[in-house]
């Protein structure tokens, strides 16, 4: 389960317009010094229907998003620290 405050989202400057906000928020939050908690939940097994998740393709997209948000955040931190000199 994920939850965040309005102040956190405003501070992060959410840019995602699709599912990638799932990785953007914790990556940018952690880089911004925010506390990020993982709260375990229990879910029930699906009894009907089929999942639309493609494990390989969606996993690669998730890895790309995490890498991209981390890199952008580190670059932003580097610019801010060099402009203070």
FENRA-V839751 format. One record per helix or strand of 3 or more residues. SS is the DSSP state (H for helix, E for strand). FROM is the first residue (numbers start at 0). LEN is the number of residues. If there is no record, write none. Layout:
SS_FROM_LEN + SS_FROM_LEN
This chain:
H_5_7 + H_20_11 + H_54_29
